[in-house]
Amino acid sequence: MNAEAFTGDVVQSGTPVAVVGGKLVPFNSGGSDGSENLVGFVVEDNLVSEGEPNAAVLLHGQVIVQNLPVEFTAPADPGQFIYR
């Protein structure tokens, strides 16, 4: 996880992420650096203020969009996810 790419001390469970340069970064649907490629959703809260933790990521499954900790619009191609 690229700790510098996230704001705040904690990356909350449910945060959508992409992989750029081999590290997790926040998903950015308008990005052009690879961050627009959704990989999954962080499974549990991760403290990033003390370094770069290894984070578990949900790679497929059902996601209740209204319960995510950030604004998220489901992509046109849902990939391995079912959005509700």
N, CA, C and O atoms as a CHARMM CRD file, in Angstrom:
* protein
*
  336
    1    1 MET  N      0.84900  -1.16300   0.00000 PROA 1      0.00000
    2    1 MET  CA     0.00000   0.00000   0.00000 PROA 1      0.00000
    3    1 MET  C      0.90100   1.23400   0.00000 PROA 1      0.00000
    4    1 MET  O      1.81800   1.33600   0.81500 PROA 1      0.00000
    5    2 ASN  N      0.64400   2.15800  -0.90000 PROA 2      0.00000
    6    2 ASN  CA     1.40000   3.40400  -0.96400 PROA 2      0.00000
    7    2 ASN  C      0.78700   4.39000   0.02300 PROA 2      0.00000
    8    2 ASN  O     -0.17700   5.08200  -0.30300 PROA 2      0.00000
    9    3 ALA  N      1.33900   4.45400   1.21500 PROA 3      0.00000
   10    3 ALA  CA     0.77600   5.27000   2.29500 PROA 3      0.00000
   11    3 ALA  C      0.65600   6.73500   1.90400 PROA 3      0.00000
   12    3 ALA  O     -0.29300   7.40300   2.31500 PROA 3      0.00000
   13    4 GLU  N      1.59500   7.24700   1.12100 PROA 4      0.00000
   14    4 GLU  CA     1.58200   8.65700   0.72700 PROA 4      0.00000
   15    4 GLU  C      0.42900   8.99900  -0.21300 PROA 4      0.00000
   16    4 GLU  O      0.05300  10.16500  -0.32300 PROA 4      0.00000
   17    5 ALA  N     -0.13400   8.00500  -0.88900 PROA 5      0.00000
   18    5 ALA  CA    -1.21800   8.24900  -1.83500 PROA 5      0.00000
   19    5 ALA  C     -2.56800   8.47000  -1.14400 PROA 5      0.00000
   20    5 ALA  O     -3.50400   8.98600  -1.75500 PROA 5      0.00000
   21    6 PHE  N     -2.66500   8.08100   0.11700 PROA 6      0.00000
   22    6 PHE  CA    -3.91600   8.19800   0.85100 PROA 6      0.00000
   23    6 PHE  C     -3.87200   9.40000   1.78400 PROA 6      0.00000
   24    6 PHE  O     -2.80800   9.76700   2.28300 PROA 6      0.00000
   25    7 THR  N     -5.02700  10.01200   2.01800 PROA 7      0.00000
   26    7 THR  CA    -5.09700  11.12400   2.95800 PROA 7      0.00000
   27    7 THR  C     -5.51200  10.59500   4.32200 PROA 7      0.00000
   28    7 THR  O     -6.28100   9.63800   4.41200 PROA 7      0.00000
   29    8 GLY  N     -5.01800  11.20100   5.36200 PROA 8      0.00000
   30    8 GLY  CA    -5.35300  10.77400   6.71200 PROA 8      0.00000
   31    8 GLY  C     -4.44000   9.68100   7.20100 PROA 8      0.00000
   32    8 GLY  O     -3.54000   9.23200   6.49100 PROA 8      0.00000
   33    9 ASP  N     -4.68800   9.25300   8.44400 PROA 9      0.00000
   34    9 ASP  CA    -3.85500   8.24200   9.09400 PROA 9      0.00000
   35    9 ASP  C     -4.35000   6.82200   8.86900 PROA 9      0.00000
   36    9 ASP  O     -3.60200   5.85900   9.04200 PROA 9      0.00000
   37   10 VAL  N     -5.63800   6.69400   8.47400 PROA 10     0.00000
   38   10 VAL  CA    -6.25000   5.37500   8.34200 PROA 10     0.00000
   39   10 VAL  C     -6.92200   5.24400   6.98300 PROA 10     0.00000
   40   10 VAL  O     -7.65000   6.14000   6.55500 PROA 10     0.00000
   41   11 VAL  N     -6.67500   4.12100   6.30300 PROA 11     0.00000
   42   11 VAL  CA    -7.42700   3.77600   5.10300 PROA 11     0.00000
   43   11 VAL  C     -8.55800   2.88100   5.58200 PROA 11     0.00000
   44   11 VAL  O     -8.32600   1.78300   6.08700 PROA 11     0.00000
   45   12 GLN  N     -9.78700   3.36600   5.41700 PROA 12     0.00000
   46   12 GLN  CA   -10.94100   2.65900   5.97000 PROA 12     0.00000
   47   12 GLN  C    -11.32800   1.44100   5.15400 PROA 12     0.00000
   48   12 GLN  O    -11.13600   1.38400   3.94000 PROA 12     0.00000
   49   13 SER  N    -11.87300   0.48300   5.85800 PROA 13     0.00000
   50   13 SER  CA   -12.42800  -0.70100   5.22300 PROA 13     0.00000
   51   13 SER  C    -13.47200  -0.26100   4.19900 PROA 13     0.00000
   52   13 SER  O    -14.29900   0.60700   4.47800 PROA 13     0.00000
   53   14 GLY  N    -13.42900  -0.86100   3.02200 PROA 14     0.00000
   54   14 GLY  CA   -14.37300  -0.51100   1.97200 PROA 14     0.00000
   55   14 GLY  C    -13.83400   0.49100   0.96700 PROA 14     0.00000
   56   14 GLY  O    -14.49200   0.77500  -0.03400 PROA 14     0.00000
   57   15 THR  N    -12.65000   1.03000   1.21600 PROA 15     0.00000
   58   15 THR  CA   -12.06300   1.99200   0.29100 PROA 15     0.00000
   59   15 THR  C    -11.71100   1.29400  -1.02500 PROA 15     0.00000
   60   15 THR  O    -10.99800   0.29000  -1.01000 PROA 15     0.00000
   61   16 PRO  N    -12.20000   1.80700  -2.16900 PROA 16     0.00000
   62   16 PRO  CA   -11.84200   1.20500  -3.45200 PROA 16     0.00000
   63   16 PRO  C    -10.39400   1.54400  -3.80500 PROA 16     0.00000
   64   16 PRO  O     -9.94000   2.67000  -3.60400 PROA 16     0.00000
   65   17 VAL  N     -9.67300   0.54600  -4.33800 PROA 17     0.00000
   66   17 VAL  CA    -8.25700   0.73900  -4.64300 PROA 17     0.00000
   67   17 VAL  C     -7.89300   0.22300  -6.03000 PROA 17     0.00000
   68   17 VAL  O     -8.57400  -0.62100  -6.61200 PROA 17     0.00000
   69   18 ALA  N     -6.79000   0.76800  -6.53100 PROA 18     0.00000
   70   18 ALA  CA    -6.16700   0.33300  -7.77700 PROA 18     0.00000
   71   18 ALA  C     -4.71300  -0.00300  -7.44600 PROA 18     0.00000
   72   18 ALA  O     -4.25600   0.23700  -6.32800 PROA 18     0.00000
   73   19 VAL  N     -4.00000  -0.55000  -8.40600 PROA 19     0.00000
   74   19 VAL  CA    -2.57300  -0.82200  -8.21700 PROA 19     0.00000
   75   19 VAL  C     -1.79800   0.01500  -9.22900 PROA 19     0.00000
   76   19 VAL  O     -2.02900  -0.07100 -10.43500 PROA 19     0.00000
   77   20 VAL  N     -0.87500   0.82500  -8.71500 PROA 20     0.00000
   78   20 VAL  CA     0.01700   1.62200  -9.56200 PROA 20     0.00000
   79   20 VAL  C      1.43300   1.40200  -9.04600 PROA 20     0.00000
   80   20 VAL  O      1.70200   1.58500  -7.85800 PROA 20     0.00000
   81   21 GLY  N      2.32000   1.01800  -9.92200 PROA 21     0.00000
   82   21 GLY  CA     3.70100   0.77000  -9.51900 PROA 21     0.00000
   83   21 GLY  C      3.84100  -0.34300  -8.50600 PROA 21     0.00000
   84   21 GLY  O      4.77000  -0.33500  -7.69800 PROA 21     0.00000
   85   22 GLY  N      2.92800  -1.30400  -8.53800 PROA 22     0.00000
   86   22 GLY  CA     2.99200  -2.44200  -7.63300 PROA 22     0.00000
   87   22 GLY  C      2.44900  -2.18900  -6.23700 PROA 22     0.00000
   88   22 GLY  O      2.53700  -3.06000  -5.37100 PROA 22     0.00000
   89   23 LYS  N      1.88400  -0.99500  -6.00600 PROA 23     0.00000
   90   23 LYS  CA     1.33200  -0.67300  -4.68600 PROA 23     0.00000
   91   23 LYS  C     -0.10800  -0.20400  -4.80700 PROA 23     0.00000
   92   23 LYS  O     -0.51500   0.34300  -5.83200 PROA 23     0.00000
   93   24 LEU  N     -0.87600  -0.42700  -3.73900 PROA 24     0.00000
   94   24 LEU  CA    -2.26100   0.02300  -3.71300 PROA 24     0.00000
   95   24 LEU  C     -2.33300   1.52900  -3.57900 PROA 24     0.00000
   96   24 LEU  O     -1.61100   2.13400  -2.78700 PROA 24     0.00000
   97   25 VAL  N     -3.21900   2.12900  -4.37100 PROA 25     0.00000
   98   25 VAL  CA    -3.49400   3.56600  -4.31400 PROA 25     0.00000
   99   25 VAL  C     -5.00300   3.73800  -4.35600 PROA 25     0.00000
  100   25 VAL  O     -5.71400   2.80200  -4.72100 PROA 25     0.00000
  101   26 PRO  N     -5.51500   4.91700  -3.99100 PROA 26     0.00000
  102   26 PRO  CA    -6.96300   5.13300  -4.08000 PROA 26     0.00000
  103   26 PRO  C     -7.44000   5.00900  -5.52400 PROA 26     0.00000
  104   26 PRO  O     -6.78300   5.49500  -6.44500 PROA 26     0.00000
  105   27 PHE  N     -8.57200   4.36500  -5.71500 PROA 27     0.00000
  106   27 PHE  CA    -9.19600   4.27300  -7.02900 PROA 27     0.00000
  107   27 PHE  C     -9.64400   5.65900  -7.45200 PROA 27     0.00000
  108   27 PHE  O    -10.25900   6.38400  -6.67000 PROA 27     0.00000
  109   28 ASN  N     -9.33600   6.02900  -8.68400 PROA 28     0.00000
  110   28 ASN  CA    -9.71800   7.32900  -9.22600 PROA 28     0.00000
  111   28 ASN  C    -10.31700   7.09000 -10.59700 PROA 28     0.00000
  112   28 ASN  O     -9.58700   6.85200 -11.55900 PROA 28     0.00000
  113   29 SER  N    -11.64600   7.15000 -10.70200 PROA 29     0.00000
  114   29 SER  CA   -12.31100   6.81100 -11.95700 PROA 29     0.00000
  115   29 SER  C    -11.88700   7.71000 -13.10700 PROA 29     0.00000
  116   29 SER  O    -12.03500   7.32400 -14.26600 PROA 29     0.00000
  117   30 GLY  N    -11.36700   8.89400 -12.82400 PROA 30     0.00000
  118   30 GLY  CA   -10.93300   9.80100 -13.88000 PROA 30     0.00000
  119   30 GLY  C     -9.43200   9.81500 -14.07600 PROA 30     0.00000
  120   30 GLY  O     -8.91700  10.60700 -14.86500 PROA 30     0.00000
  121   31 GLY  N     -8.72100   8.94800 -13.36600 PROA 31     0.00000
  122   31 GLY  CA    -7.25900   8.94800 -13.44100 PROA 31     0.00000
  123   31 GLY  C     -6.76100   8.43400 -14.77700 PROA 31     0.00000
  124   31 GLY  O     -7.49000   7.75900 -15.50400 PROA 31     0.00000
  125   32 SER  N     -5.53900   8.75000 -15.09400 PROA 32     0.00000
  126   32 SER  CA    -4.93500   8.24500 -16.32600 PROA 32     0.00000
  127   32 SER  C     -3.58100   7.60500 -16.04100 PROA 32     0.00000
  128   32 SER  O     -2.80500   7.34300 -16.96100 PROA 32     0.00000
  129   33 ASP  N     -3.30500   7.35700 -14.77700 PROA 33     0.00000
  130   33 ASP  CA    -2.02000   6.79100 -14.37400 PROA 33     0.00000
  131   33 ASP  C     -2.13700   5.33400 -13.94200 PROA 33     0.00000
  132   33 ASP  O     -1.20200   4.78200 -13.36200 PROA 33     0.00000
  133   34 GLY  N     -3.27000   4.71400 -14.21900 PROA 34     0.00000
  134   34 GLY  CA    -3.51700   3.34600 -13.77000 PROA 34     0.00000
  135   34 GLY  C     -4.46600   3.29900 -12.59200 PROA 34     0.00000
  136   34 GLY  O     -5.02700   2.24800 -12.28400 PROA 34     0.00000
  137   35 SER  N     -4.65200   4.45500 -11.91700 PROA 35     0.00000
  138   35 SER  CA    -5.52500   4.47800 -10.74300 PROA 35     0.00000
  139   35 SER  C     -6.99700   4.36900 -11.11600 PROA 35     0.00000
  140   35 SER  O     -7.85100   4.25500 -10.23700 PROA 35     0.00000
  141   36 GLU  N     -7.30700   4.40400 -12.42700 PROA 36     0.00000
  142   36 GLU  CA    -8.69300   4.25300 -12.86100 PROA 36     0.00000
  143   36 GLU  C     -9.07100   2.79500 -13.04800 PROA 36     0.00000
  144   36 GLU  O    -10.21500   2.49300 -13.38900 PROA 36     0.00000
  145   37 ASN  N     -8.12000   1.87700 -12.82800 PROA 37     0.00000
  146   37 ASN  CA    -8.37300   0.44700 -12.96400 PROA 37     0.00000
  147   37 ASN  C     -8.66400  -0.15700 -11.59700 PROA 37     0.00000
  148   37 ASN  O     -7.74800  -0.49900 -10.84800 PROA 37     0.00000
  149   38 LEU  N     -9.93600  -0.28200 -11.28400 PROA 38     0.00000
  150   38 LEU  CA   -10.35400  -0.81500  -9.98700 PROA 38     0.00000
  151   38 LEU  C     -9.85800  -2.24300  -9.80400 PROA 38     0.00000
  152   38 LEU  O    -10.08700  -3.10400 -10.65400 PROA 38     0.00000
  153   39 VAL  N     -9.17200  -2.48600  -8.68000 PROA 39     0.00000
  154   39 VAL  CA    -8.70400  -3.82500  -8.33800 PROA 39     0.00000
  155   39 VAL  C     -9.64600  -4.45100  -7.32200 PROA 39     0.00000
  156   39 VAL  O     -9.97700  -5.63200  -7.41900 PROA 39     0.00000
  157   40 GLY  N    -10.07900  -3.65400  -6.34200 PROA 40     0.00000
  158   40 GLY  CA   -10.95000  -4.18400  -5.30900 PROA 40     0.00000
  159   40 GLY  C    -11.18100  -3.18000  -4.20400 PROA 40     0.00000
  160   40 GLY  O    -11.00900  -1.97400  -4.38300 PROA 40     0.00000
  161   41 PHE  N    -11.58000  -3.71400  -3.04000 PROA 41     0.00000
  162   41 PHE  CA   -11.94200  -2.88200  -1.89900 PROA 41     0.00000
  163   41 PHE  C    -11.19100  -3.37100  -0.66600 PROA 41     0.00000
  164   41 PHE  O    -11.13600  -4.57200  -0.40300 PROA 41     0.00000
  165   42 VAL  N    -10.61300  -2.43600   0.08900 PROA 42     0.00000
  166   42 VAL  CA    -9.86900  -2.77300   1.29500 PROA 42     0.00000
  167   42 VAL  C    -10.81900  -3.47000   2.27100 PROA 42     0.00000
  168   42 VAL  O    -11.94600  -3.01900   2.47400 PROA 42     0.00000
  169   43 VAL  N    -10.36000  -4.56900   2.87200 PROA 43     0.00000
  170   43 VAL  CA   -11.21000  -5.39800   3.72300 PROA 43     0.00000
  171   43 VAL  C    -11.29800  -4.89000   5.16000 PROA 43     0.00000
  172   43 VAL  O    -12.34300  -5.03800   5.79400 PROA 43     0.00000
  173   44 GLU  N    -10.23900  -4.30300   5.68500 PROA 44     0.00000
  174   44 GLU  CA   -10.27900  -3.80600   7.06500 PROA 44     0.00000
  175   44 GLU  C     -9.51800  -2.49100   7.13900 PROA 44     0.00000
  176   44 GLU  O     -8.74300  -2.16400   6.24100 PROA 44     0.00000
  177   45 ASP  N     -9.74200  -1.73600   8.21400 PROA 45     0.00000
  178   45 ASP  CA    -9.03000  -0.47400   8.39800 PROA 45     0.00000
  179   45 ASP  C     -7.52600  -0.73500   8.46500 PROA 45     0.00000
  180   45 ASP  O     -7.08100  -1.71800   9.05700 PROA 45     0.00000
  181   46 ASN  N     -6.74900   0.16300   7.84700 PROA 46     0.00000
  182   46 ASN  CA    -5.29200   0.04200   7.83000 PROA 46     0.00000
  183   46 ASN  C     -4.65800   1.35000   8.25500 PROA 46     0.00000
  184   46 ASN  O     -4.94100   2.39700   7.67200 PROA 46     0.00000
  185   47 LEU  N     -3.80800   1.30300   9.26000 PROA 47     0.00000
  186   47 LEU  CA    -3.09400   2.47600   9.74500 PROA 47     0.00000
  187   47 LEU  C     -1.92300   2.74900   8.80600 PROA 47     0.00000
  188   47 LEU  O     -1.01800   1.92400   8.68800 PROA 47     0.00000
  189   48 VAL  N     -1.93600   3.89900   8.13900 PROA 48     0.00000
  190   48 VAL  CA    -0.87000   4.22700   7.19500 PROA 48     0.00000
  191   48 VAL  C      0.05200   5.32100   7.71700 PROA 48     0.00000
  192   48 VAL  O      1.02400   5.67100   7.04800 PROA 48     0.00000
  193   49 SER  N     -0.23000   5.86400   8.88900 PROA 49     0.00000
  194   49 SER  CA     0.59200   6.93900   9.42500 PROA 49     0.00000
  195   49 SER  C      1.96300   6.44100   9.88100 PROA 49     0.00000
  196   49 SER  O      2.87700   7.24200  10.07600 PROA 49     0.00000
  197   50 GLU  N      2.11400   5.13900  10.05100 PROA 50     0.00000
  198   50 GLU  CA     3.37900   4.57400  10.53200 PROA 50     0.00000
  199   50 GLU  C      4.10100   3.75900   9.46900 PROA 50     0.00000
  200   50 GLU  O      5.02700   3.01200   9.78400 PROA 50     0.00000
  201   51 GLY  N      3.68800   3.89600   8.21800 PROA 51     0.00000
  202   51 GLY  CA     4.35600   3.15200   7.15800 PROA 51     0.00000
  203   51 GLY  C      3.37100   2.58100   6.17200 PROA 51     0.00000
  204   51 GLY  O      2.22900   3.03000   6.08000 PROA 51     0.00000
  205   52 GLU  N      3.82100   1.59000   5.43700 PROA 52     0.00000
  206   52 GLU  CA     3.01000   1.00100   4.38300 PROA 52     0.00000
  207   52 GLU  C      2.58800  -0.41300   4.76500 PROA 52     0.00000
  208   52 GLU  O      3.36500  -1.35400   4.60600 PROA 52     0.00000
  209   53 PRO  N      1.37000  -0.56900   5.26600 PROA 53     0.00000
  210   53 PRO  CA     0.92300  -1.89700   5.69400 PROA 53     0.00000
  211   53 PRO  C      0.57800  -2.79000   4.50200 PROA 53     0.00000
  212   53 PRO  O      0.29900  -2.30700   3.40500 PROA 53     0.00000
  213   54 ASN  N      0.60200  -4.08000   4.74000 PROA 54     0.00000
  214   54 ASN  CA     0.05100  -5.02300   3.78200 PROA 54     0.00000
  215   54 ASN  C     -1.45200  -5.02300   4.02400 PROA 54     0.00000
  216   54 ASN  O     -1.89800  -5.15000   5.16400 PROA 54     0.00000
  217   55 ALA  N     -2.22000  -4.88300   2.97900 PROA 55     0.00000
  218   55 ALA  CA    -3.66700  -4.77700   3.14200 PROA 55     0.00000
  219   55 ALA  C     -4.37700  -5.90900   2.42100 PROA 55     0.00000
  220   55 ALA  O     -4.01000  -6.27800   1.30500 PROA 55     0.00000
  221   56 ALA  N     -5.39200  -6.45500   3.06600 PROA 56     0.00000
  222   56 ALA  CA    -6.24800  -7.44500   2.42600 PROA 56     0.00000
  223   56 ALA  C     -7.24400  -6.70300   1.54300 PROA 56     0.00000
  224   56 ALA  O     -7.77800  -5.66300   1.92900 PROA 56     0.00000
  225   57 VAL  N     -7.48900  -7.25300   0.34700 PROA 57     0.00000
  226   57 VAL  CA    -8.36700  -6.59000  -0.61800 PROA 57     0.00000
  227   57 VAL  C     -9.40300  -7.59100  -1.11900 PROA 57     0.00000
  228   57 VAL  O     -9.06300  -8.71000  -1.50300 PROA 57     0.00000
  229   58 LEU  N    -10.66200  -7.17900  -1.11300 PROA 58     0.00000
  230   58 LEU  CA   -11.75100  -7.97300  -1.67900 PROA 58     0.00000
  231   58 LEU  C    -11.64100  -7.88000  -3.19800 PROA 58     0.00000
  232   58 LEU  O    -11.73400  -6.78800  -3.75900 PROA 58     0.00000
  233   59 LEU  N    -11.44300  -9.01500  -3.86700 PROA 59     0.00000
  234   59 LEU  CA   -11.22700  -9.02700  -5.30800 PROA 59     0.00000
  235   59 LEU  C    -12.47600  -9.35300  -6.11200 PROA 59     0.00000
  236   59 LEU  O    -12.52200  -9.09400  -7.31500 PROA 59     0.00000
  237   60 HSD  N    -13.48300  -9.91500  -5.46800 PROA 60     0.00000
  238   60 HSD  CA   -14.75500 -10.19000  -6.13500 PROA 60     0.00000
  239   60 HSD  C    -15.82000 -10.37200  -5.07300 PROA 60     0.00000
  240   60 HSD  O    -15.52800 -10.77200  -3.94700 PROA 60     0.00000
  241   61 GLY  N    -17.04900 -10.07600  -5.43900 PROA 61     0.00000
  242   61 GLY  CA   -18.14600 -10.23500  -4.49400 PROA 61     0.00000
  243   61 GLY  C    -19.17800  -9.13900  -4.64500 PROA 61     0.00000
  244   61 GLY  O    -19.20100  -8.41500  -5.64000 PROA 61     0.00000
  245   62 GLN  N    -20.03100  -9.02900  -3.64300 PROA 62     0.00000
  246   62 GLN  CA   -21.08600  -8.01800  -3.63800 PROA 62     0.00000
  247   62 GLN  C    -20.64400  -6.81900  -2.82100 PROA 62     0.00000
  248   62 GLN  O    -20.05800  -6.96000  -1.74800 PROA 62     0.00000
  249   63 VAL  N    -20.93300  -5.63400  -3.34600 PROA 63     0.00000
  250   63 VAL  CA   -20.56400  -4.39300  -2.68000 PROA 63     0.00000
  251   63 VAL  C    -21.81000  -3.52500  -2.54900 PROA 63     0.00000
  252   63 VAL  O    -22.48200  -3.23800  -3.54000 PROA 63     0.00000
  253   64 ILE  N    -22.11200  -3.11000  -1.32300 PROA 64     0.00000
  254   64 ILE  CA   -23.22700  -2.19500  -1.09200 PROA 64     0.00000
  255   64 ILE  C    -22.65100  -0.78200  -1.13500 PROA 64     0.00000
  256   64 ILE  O    -22.04300  -0.31500  -0.17200 PROA 64     0.00000
  257   65 VAL  N    -22.85200  -0.11900  -2.25500 PROA 65     0.00000
  258   65 VAL  CA   -22.20900   1.16500  -2.53800 PROA 65     0.00000
  259   65 VAL  C    -22.49500   2.20800  -1.46200 PROA 65     0.00000
  260   65 VAL  O    -21.59900   2.96600  -1.09200 PROA 65     0.00000
  261   66 GLN  N    -23.71500   2.26200  -0.95800 PROA 66     0.00000
  262   66 GLN  CA   -24.06100   3.28900   0.03600 PROA 66     0.00000
  263   66 GLN  C    -23.30700   3.11000   1.35300 PROA 66     0.00000
  264   66 GLN  O    -23.26300   4.04000   2.15800 PROA 66     0.00000
  265   67 ASN  N    -22.71300   1.94200   1.59300 PROA 67     0.00000
  266   67 ASN  CA   -21.97700   1.70400   2.83100 PROA 67     0.00000
  267   67 ASN  C    -20.47500   1.97100   2.71000 PROA 67     0.00000
  268   67 ASN  O    -19.75100   1.85200   3.69800 PROA 67     0.00000
  269   68 LEU  N    -20.00000   2.32700   1.52300 PROA 68     0.00000
  270   68 LEU  CA   -18.57800   2.59500   1.34700 PROA 68     0.00000
  271   68 LEU  C    -18.20000   3.90400   2.03600 PROA 68     0.00000
  272   68 LEU  O    -19.03600   4.80200   2.13900 PROA 68     0.00000
  273   69 PRO  N    -16.95300   4.03300   2.51400 PROA 69     0.00000
  274   69 PRO  CA   -16.54600   5.22300   3.24800 PROA 69     0.00000
  275   69 PRO  C    -16.22500   6.42500   2.36600 PROA 69     0.00000
  276   69 PRO  O    -15.92100   7.50100   2.88200 PROA 69     0.00000
  277   70 VAL  N    -16.28800   6.26000   1.04100 PROA 70     0.00000
  278   70 VAL  CA   -15.98500   7.34600   0.10600 PROA 70     0.00000
  279   70 VAL  C    -17.06500   7.40600  -0.96700 PROA 70     0.00000
  280   70 VAL  O    -17.82900   6.45700  -1.14500 PROA 70     0.00000
  281   71 GLU  N    -17.12200   8.53200  -1.68100 PROA 71     0.00000
  282   71 GLU  CA   -18.02300   8.63400  -2.82800 PROA 71     0.00000
  283   71 GLU  C    -17.55500   7.63600  -3.88300 PROA 71     0.00000
  284   71 GLU  O    -16.36700   7.56800  -4.19800 PROA 71     0.00000
  285   72 PHE  N    -18.49400   6.86600  -4.42400 PROA 72     0.00000
  286   72 PHE  CA   -18.12300   5.85800  -5.40200 PROA 72     0.00000
  287   72 PHE  C    -19.25900   5.67900  -6.38600 PROA 72     0.00000
  288   72 PHE  O    -20.41500   5.50800  -5.99900 PROA 72     0.00000
  289   73 THR  N    -18.91800   5.72200  -7.65800 PROA 73     0.00000
  290   73 THR  CA   -19.87000   5.42500  -8.71400 PROA 73     0.00000
  291   73 THR  C    -19.43000   4.12600  -9.36300 PROA 73     0.00000
  292   73 THR  O    -18.30200   4.00700  -9.84100 PROA 73     0.00000
  293   74 ALA  N    -20.32000   3.16300  -9.37500 PROA 74     0.00000
  294   74 ALA  CA   -19.98000   1.85900  -9.93800 PROA 74     0.00000
  295   74 ALA  C    -19.61000   2.02200 -11.40800 PROA 74     0.00000
  296   74 ALA  O    -20.31600   2.70700 -12.14800 PROA 74     0.00000
  297   75 PRO  N    -18.51000   1.39900 -11.84300 PROA 75     0.00000
  298   75 PRO  CA   -18.10000   1.50700 -13.24400 PROA 75     0.00000
  299   75 PRO  C    -19.08200   0.80500 -14.17200 PROA 75     0.00000
  300   75 PRO  O    -19.82500  -0.08100 -13.75000 PROA 75     0.00000
  301   76 ALA  N    -19.07900   1.20700 -15.43700 PROA 76     0.00000
  302   76 ALA  CA   -19.97400   0.59800 -16.42400 PROA 76     0.00000
  303   76 ALA  C    -19.69400  -0.89500 -16.56300 PROA 76     0.00000
  304   76 ALA  O    -20.61900  -1.69100 -16.72400 PROA 76     0.00000
  305   77 ASP  N    -18.42900  -1.27000 -16.50200 PROA 77     0.00000
  306   77 ASP  CA   -18.04900  -2.67700 -16.51800 PROA 77     0.00000
  307   77 ASP  C    -17.81300  -3.10300 -15.07500 PROA 77     0.00000
  308   77 ASP  O    -16.79300  -2.73900 -14.49100 PROA 77     0.00000
  309   78 PRO  N    -18.73300  -3.86500 -14.48600 PROA 78     0.00000
  310   78 PRO  CA   -18.62100  -4.19400 -13.07200 PROA 78     0.00000
  311   78 PRO  C    -17.49100  -5.15700 -12.73500 PROA 78     0.00000
  312   78 PRO  O    -17.14900  -5.32700 -11.56500 PROA 78     0.00000
  313   79 GLY  N    -16.91000  -5.78700 -13.75000 PROA 79     0.00000
  314   79 GLY  CA   -15.83100  -6.73400 -13.48000 PROA 79     0.00000
  315   79 GLY  C    -16.31800  -7.88200 -12.62100 PROA 79     0.00000
  316   79 GLY  O    -17.32500  -8.51100 -12.94700 PROA 79     0.00000
  317   80 GLN  N    -15.62900  -8.16800 -11.53600 PROA 80     0.00000
  318   80 GLN  CA   -15.94700  -9.27900 -10.65800 PROA 80     0.00000
  319   80 GLN  C    -16.88300  -8.91300  -9.52100 PROA 80     0.00000
  320   80 GLN  O    -17.03100  -9.67600  -8.56600 PROA 80     0.00000
  321   81 PHE  N    -17.52200  -7.74000  -9.61700 PROA 81     0.00000
  322   81 PHE  CA   -18.34900  -7.26900  -8.50900 PROA 81     0.00000
  323   81 PHE  C    -19.81700  -7.14100  -8.90400 PROA 81     0.00000
  324   81 PHE  O    -20.15200  -6.90200 -10.06400 PROA 81     0.00000
  325   82 ILE  N    -20.66900  -7.30300  -7.91800 PROA 82     0.00000
  326   82 ILE  CA   -22.09700  -7.01100  -8.04500 PROA 82     0.00000
  327   82 ILE  C    -22.33100  -5.81500  -7.13800 PROA 82     0.00000
  328   82 ILE  O    -22.09100  -5.88800  -5.93300 PROA 82     0.00000
  329   83 TYR  N    -22.79700  -4.71600  -7.71300 PROA 83     0.00000
  330   83 TYR  CA   -23.03200  -3.50900  -6.92100 PROA 83     0.00000
  331   83 TYR  C    -24.51100  -3.40200  -6.59000 PROA 83     0.00000
  332   83 TYR  O    -25.37400  -3.57000  -7.45100 PROA 83     0.00000
  333   84 ARG  N    -24.78000  -3.11700  -5.32200 PROA 84     0.00000
  334   84 ARG  CA   -26.16600  -2.96200  -4.88100 PROA 84     0.00000
  335   84 ARG  C    -26.31500  -1.64800  -4.18500 PROA 84     0.00000
  336   84 ARG  O    -27.40800  -1.31000  -3.73000 PROA 84     0.00000
